[in-house]
Amino acid sequence: MDKLWPIGARMDEDEELWLGGCAASELAERFGTPLYVFDEATLRQRSQAYQAALKRRYPASAQTAYAAKAYLCLALAQLFAEEGLDIDVVSAGELHVALRGGFPAARVHFHGNNRSAGELAQALEAGVGRIAVDNFHELELLAALTASRGSDRLPIWLRLAPGVQAHTHAHIQTGQVDTKFGFTIAGGDAERALLRAMSAPGIEVVGVHAHIGSQIYQAETLATAASRLIEFAAQMRSRHGFILAELSPGGGWGVPMVEGDPAAPIESFVATLAQAVVAACRAAGLELPHLALEPGRSLVAQAAVALYRVGARKEIPGVRTYVSVDGGMADNIRPALYEAKYTARRVVNRKSQIAERKSDHERVTIAGRFCESGDILIRDIVLPRLEPGDLLAIPMAGAYTLAMASNYNLAPRPAVVLVRDGQPRLMQRRETLEDLLARDLPRGRRFHKYQALGNDYIVLDPADWPLPPSPAAIRRICDRRYGVGADGILWGPCEPAEAATPAVPQGARPFGLRLFNPDGSEFEKSGNGLRIFARYLWDRRRPPGRQFAISTAGGLVVAHVLDEDGSRISMEMGRLSFDSRAIPVAGPPREVIEERITVASRELRITAATIGNPHCVVFVDDETFEVSQDLEGLAKNLGPLLERQPLFPNRTNVQFVRPLDRHTLRMAIWERGAGYTLASGTSACAAAGTAIRTGRCASPVTVQMPGGALHVEVAGDWSVRLTGAVEPVCRGEVSEGLAGECPMPAGGRSPGSCNRSPRS
Ligand code: PLP
């Protein structure tokens, strides 16, 4: 392929594009589009070309620095550090990545035109090799920062504006007189700056620097600028004794962008420049300085190809045909910013169609997907007909594309891969939707409190609480004195733990939910908590219909909103199991039905079950209990002991249950992680199911608890449906103190203790 494509790129007869031995269509399939593909061989070859040309053409010491502003990521920094280049950075961010990528600070040049005292101090602290000072403000800042350095003076360059106009787009010209960059030679600023710097005790001006623009094709223009710097240095030597040890004529060497552009060989550019430097030094009687080049674009542009997927076509007869791709100005703003020209190739998606489509050429305009009319990547290009699904490959995409990429329209920035010998390696993953929210903070810490049969739960929505609150924050929020007070926290809707099942209408995505006890521990399922969460979703108009799924750590459940205002909600809770391994119960695998255990010298017969969380049911209807035995007292006294029996390795919820008739139970509950509680949905399920399993009851069963009654239906396969009322209590905002990690007020009782009493 021609000069615009990475080394070794080729297009085969099936219109497949091969980059670094990898098929473009496979890369697009695997990493998605838009995708930026960098060819490692091209990056290395271009670096070596600069270093070798300098060695051959310049008869004194010289070095190439990569201008990181063209594009930098960790892997690229590592690669160029390995190639032995220096690096030019312009911000704390580029410096950070360069250092992380393995560049010794001494090999870093720091440029910029408005650096703060803080940034300059940071650069000094890091020990960057050279700082190019752009203006008097920076010079004074640096003079102050280095005043106490003594003999260890800071080597700097002065950035000069040599008054040379580069033949390039006005937005990327920087060397003329009318520019924001550098000290102008013509007006005398450059000389004044040199004198000021020479008088600063902590500074040593070791060189001068200029960068006259970018995308320059005439090597002579760059050579002229370098000669001007040398002439200036010679004048300064005779007037002030200045010694030019280093010369940095910047970067700016151009690259061809479209087929008709001339090639821009690195070797001939370096030769012209070196020759001019040598000639100017000879003419001025100066020793040859160390020559530091700073190419950006010409090192990386050719190495990368951008791959886009073709989508919509819009044909305006007699006017223009627009073909839209899935990227555009957010990943490559250059065409919109300074009318940069690109070319492209089609990579056909369906190979079977190639034969019939091959000769079918048309003139089109390649539009991006962003909401600007100016979002055009290529205007008027003749290409084989593009169909939705085809790939479009744009070469020369490595420089000032990703480096200027934005999240305009909140588009995630593309993935970037490095290819070599048929192996792709991800250099930067595609941004995720969550990345787009990573810096955002919610408007406030809102909460919504509901209750069902006296079980009160607080819903914390990830919209307000991007992460679940810490256990300490949960304890504070649930505390009935210092906090809002609740039986637990419901954090959702979050990402579901599992996919929808056929039980869910149209396979709609379930709402994810995580449940937390007031002590901060997480638990799997709560019948009332789940019904409260369903009501919350219903109140917010989130579910598509009255039936929807909720995914919990204890499995998937299905909610049914029974009336329009959501005041009665039933929940398909999943299946009850008596299998000791599922609950879990220690000891050999078995069903734990009316097993005898001794607790506080009292013999109890327990039945264990799980419906996502463990339950231990004790029927208070045998000879060991008095007829008038108080269920509440049993729950409060024996509940905590049963909860922590070694028999239950994950601890257990505990129910004391008295059957009233074949369809009615009365129950008191001790809840794992929470303590005595007025009502519990999964406890009602466990009690009803256990009563059926032991022959005491038949479905449906009404379970009466101090907080109210729940209706439990148990099917032949032990799947359970729970029905009852749910109502809102209050909503509001918790203070940052409650939500954050602030300590409790002095002398306060530990919020971790959950010795709660029933709500009146
Ligand atoms: N050095 C300096 C100081 C620059 O400002 C720039 C680009 O703006 C460069 C080097 C690199 O230029 P290019 O990418 O055109 O080689």
Residues whose N, C-alpha, C, O or C-beta is under 5 A from the ligand:
A	BS01	PLP	A67 A70 H111 H211 G213 S214 Q215 G250 G251 G252 W253 E294 P295 G296 R297 S298
